[in-house]
Amino acid sequence: MLKINFEELEFDPVCQVVTATASYQGKPFTGTAFLQDTGHDEYGEYVYLNGNAHGRWFFLNTKNNNLISEEFYENGFPIREHRTWFENGKIKKIIRYENSEIVFSQEWNKDEILIVEIDNAKQVEQEWYDNGQIFRLVEKIAKVDISR
C-alpha cells in the first residue's frame, strides 16, 4: 500500500474536506498519508480508499506515544467510536456514530469531570459547569406528523 506525506495530497478546491476528495498525482488516492509535526512532537496517519477516508485514522504524541485522537471511516463517512485524549492520556471526548450520524457523545474537562453529554437515542443534551453543577438540560421533543 502506498504511503505518502499528507502534504502531498490534493483536495477539491470547492469542498476542502479531508475525509473525501483526496487525490495524489491527479488520481483518487488509495493508501496511507502521514503527517509529522516535529514542532509539537505529533505524528498521524490517515487511510484513504479511492479518495475517501477509509479505516483507522490516528494522531499521537511522539514524546510519550499517547494517542491524541483515533477515528474510523468507511468510504468517507464516520463510523464506530471516535476518541480524543488530553496530553496526560486521560479521555477528553467520545463520539459514537451509526449510519454516519452521531448517536452519542461525551466530553470531559482536564479534571475528568463530565461537561457535555448528548444522547440522541434518548433525545437528551446535558451540559455541566467545570465544577460538576448542571448548566443546561435539553430534552428534545419528537416530531409529530400533523399533516392529516
PyMOL commands that set and color helices and strands:
alter all, ss='L'
color gray80, all
select helices_A, chain A and resi 6-8
alter helices_A, ss='H'
color red, helices_A
select strands_A, chain A and resi 3-5+23-24+27-28+31-37+42-49+52-53+55-61+67-74+77-85+91-98+101-108+114-119+124-128+134-139
alter strands_A, ss='S'
color yellow, strands_A
deselect
rebuild
show_as cartoon
